[in-house]
Amino acid sequence: MMSSTSLIVTTAALVGFALATDKSLSTLPLAAQFIGTMLASIPAAMLMQWLGRKTTFMLSTLFGITGGILGYLAIINHQFWLFVTATLLVGIFQGFGNYMRYAAAESVTISVKSKAISFVMLGGILAAVIGPNLAKYSREWVQGAEFAGSYASVIGLYITYAICTFIFEI
C-alpha cells in the first residue's frame, strides 16, 4: 500500500501538470489523494467494526484497483478530471489501508508485537524506496503516455495487497 502511495506522491503533480489545461490545477490530483484518505478514515473504522477487518480490507482494494485503472485510462486518454477522480479513489483506499498497521500489531501475541510493529516500520522504509523507483522504471512502459505504466503497476501492487490480505490472518 505504501509503495503505491509514494509512487503517486512522486508522479501525481507531474501527471497533473501534463494533463491540466490550467496549470494552476496541476497539484489537485495529489490533494485529492489526501482528501480521499481523510474522508475515508472514519467510515473505514466503522466498516471494520461492522464487517470485520479482513472483509473491509478486501473490499477496500476495489477503490485502489479502480483508482489505478482510472489513472491509467486518464493518462492514456489525456483526461485531467478522470485522473483527479483516480487519485481520490486511491486516497479512499489509503484511508482504509492506514489501519493495516494497527491490525498488524493487534493480530499477534504480545511476545511478537514489537517485531510486528518493526516489520510495519521496515515496510514503510522499503516503500519509500520502491514507490519512486517503480515510478521511474515504469514511466515509459506505455509509448506516448508517460507514467501510464506507473499506474498499471499500482494496479499490480493493489492486487498483491488483496492477495496478501486474503492469505494472512488479520
Buried (B, 14 or more C-beta within 10 A) or exposed (E): BBBBBBBBBBBBBBBBBBBBEEEEBBBBBBBBBBBBBEBBBEEBBEBBEEEEBBEBBBEBBBBBBBBBBBBBBBBBEEBBEBBBBBBBBBBBBBBBBBBBBBBBBEBBEEEEBEEBBEBBEEBBEEBBEBBBBBBEEBBBBBEEBBBBBBBBBBBBBBBBBBEEBEEEEB
